[in-house]
């Protein structure tokens, strides 16, 4: 049987197929199709099945990661959306936290709300902070609001009432009224999307869920249609932002949970691959065609966050803590008004792509710079399937960068790479040294099409001495999908003092959520011994405004107090033993463990033989550099730089002062020479 995972990126769509009978992995990359991402999915799946002469019935699992939801938010391409809310709270989305994005620059404005003011309507109703009804829901006003929004042509409606996380009766009734009058409008309630304390974040997350819902539904319908056209009948899963898998129907209802779909899968896969190789502390470095995503894994556990901003809009949902910057192989090099060289965040993407791809691009990119310096093969990429026009890349850098700056083409290309590496290094420091971690205790884990190519430069910039490059790093996010479990996050929000006498009521929240979680796991046919539950309390000292996450080893009150003090010291470097603790949110993560057949690495024998030699430009000048095919490197192989290691999805660069060793799992361990 075959298990297939694929990740839809901004430049390429990556596929990994696991043949469970023999444990072998196969990898494919195809250019993404931004106008219809499902087209690239069909192309890649058709290619894989044809290559293996496999029948659709032999595919037992399909999982996918997607940037569709994220890109809709970033590009403001959501559907026309309306909001129905409590009287007096029409402008919550606009008021926000009253925080200016740049304190001293008054020209920088907060983003316009996803729901314009004329589409935000109020209805009489009120529930207090204890969950009690103060003003009954005016059902006639809800019906009138629905009709008014329909007249404005909205395709989605968010219903957000005050304190609905404590009592959702009014939201549920309002939703029923809207569905009766507008059966074809996409509907999202805040109590369904995010039943949590804090109005602005709850309203924002629900509005985003509603705005991206209709287009996400259409994308999923096209995706499912293409699977059916290929004869694939297995239920597909989608990776959501916490690194777990969700069925398609759950994604339809909560697309906002997939805003970090692909990057989260990469982090989960990196943790598993590194654990197998014997490394538990690592910094993941995913450099693709459009962006660079970095995250920190400590003691084998990825860092998680409960909120982040996407295109400056708050999104609150459990997610892998990934820091994203606009730096990748397709990042465009340009000169600012003062003539200074910049790289990114604008990207050439998949269409037209870098100049060297010959698809109509005319702005030089990071990939073009690597081709000019011959760090990338100047004739073809993707195992020879993508021809390269090195002369065009050289001309673009000369015209746009080198000549205006009075530099040689090689100097300009080196400058592009150094600036990109500095940008990537800042992202790594933001998740490591800036949070108190000593990077010397971590291994850099580069993946993505551009990660291994820049790994050594970034590691040196950050003071990291080792990097672990997985097999076919350009498809690591797709491989991570095959290593992800089913999971669902549930939350109950109610501010309560953490006291011995009140502890049973806090524990009861978990019992209620566990019942709901087991119902979901039943629907996914997960057997009892494959179920796991993670209990987390978000708490703070009374008087504080923000919480720390406390993972519970058991449900004992004394254990919670110890764990909270430890978590607070880890976050803020102090604790206050006599201060009252407030519990804000109780979170339950339900997990359905998947079967992970072992992957077998096809080892080769004999001393490695370079397939070619070419001149490569390093920082200190040009050097004759052997080029190796990664598939020809046996376990235990040791090389001293300079060297270039080619494979289908990526190129690994080993500078003169670094060495390389192939471990027992086929990973490349790069180390700074002593």
ABEGO torsion letter per residue (X at the ends): XBBBBBBBBAABBBBBBBBAAAGBBBBBBBBBBAABAAAAAAAAAAAAAAAAGBBAAABABBBBBBAAAAAAAAAGABBBBBBBBBBGAAAAAAAEAGBBABAABAABBBBBBABBAAABBBBBBBBBAAGBBABBBBAAAAAAAAAAAAAAGBABBBBBBBGAAABAAAAAAAAAAAAAABAABBBBBAAAABBBBEAAAAAAAAAAAAAAAAAAAAAAAAAAAAAAAAGBABBBBBBBAAGBBBBAAAAAABAAAAAAAAAAAAAAAAAAAAAAAGBABBBBBBBBAABBBBBBBBGGBBBBBABBBBGGBBBBBBBBBBBBBBBBAABBBBBBAAGBBBBOABBAEAOAEBAAAGAGBABBBAAAAAAAAGABBAABBGGGABBBBAAAAAAAAAAAAAAAAGBBAAAAAAAAAAAAAAAAAAAAAAABAAAGBBAAABBBBBBEAAAAAAAAAAAAAAGBABBBBBBGAAAAAAAAAAABBBBBBBBBBBBBBBBAAAAAAAAAAAAAAAAAAAAAAAAAGBBAAABBBBBBBBBBBBGBABBBBBBBABABAAAAAAAAAAAAAAAAGBBBAABBBBBABBBBBBBBBBBBBBBBBBBBBEBBBBABBBBBBBAAEBBBBBBBBAAABBBGBBBBOBBBBBBAABBBBBBAABBBBBBAAGBBBBBBBX
